[in-house]
Amino acid sequence: MTDTLPNLRHEAAGCTRCELYRAATQTVFGEGPVPAQLALVGEQPGDHEDRSGHPFVGPSGELLDRALEAAGIDRTQVYITNAVKHFKWTPRGKRRIHQTPNQTEIQACRPWLDAELEAAAPRLVGLLGAVAAKAVLGQDFRVTRSRGQVVTASAGVWSGPAVATVHPSSILRTTDAAAREQGFKAFVADLEVMAGLLP
């Protein structure tokens, strides 16, 4: 496996390590500056990301942008990727509904994530959601127990501090307006912890 991000992106475009590629439009690889002070790792591409080929460009990406701005983090200075590179979905009428990747699918994508983190060499990794947190910190990690806390991660050849939080989509799924606003504020607070670890 080559070690530069353009080469990795080119290699990943033809990935068939698990069955997810069959129903996905394309591989969605990470984007951002290299080296990066902060790398954010989400769970998997959503419908908008699968169609566009870019990470966090749909509703979750819009919420993430607002939260990063509120936390004082410039998204253009962040490397953003996902633990799983293909959209896992099931049809519901004309809509494609997100399904959670299983452990086999997460492990199939692990070499790509390891190589990305090695190439991006972030000072800090932020983990958005349970799939991302477990991919980097292990199956026993619980976001609900340890969100916003600084822990030490070791992902392949990369090791360093990591902070886990919820995935933006979980906030969007909250139907009560007051609870959604509270969830957003808690999300921003977790991002502020990350911001406080950056130069």
Protein Blocks (a to p, Z undefined) as FASTA:
>chain_A
ZZbfklmmmmmmmgckbmklmmpmbdcddedddddfbdcddfbdcfklmmnopahkbfml
mmmmmmmmmnopafklpccddfblbdcdddehjbccdddddfklmmmmmmmmmmmmmmno
pabdcdedjklmmmmnojkbcfklmgoiacdddehjbgcdddddddfklmmmpmblklmm
mmmmmmmmmmmmmmmmpZZ
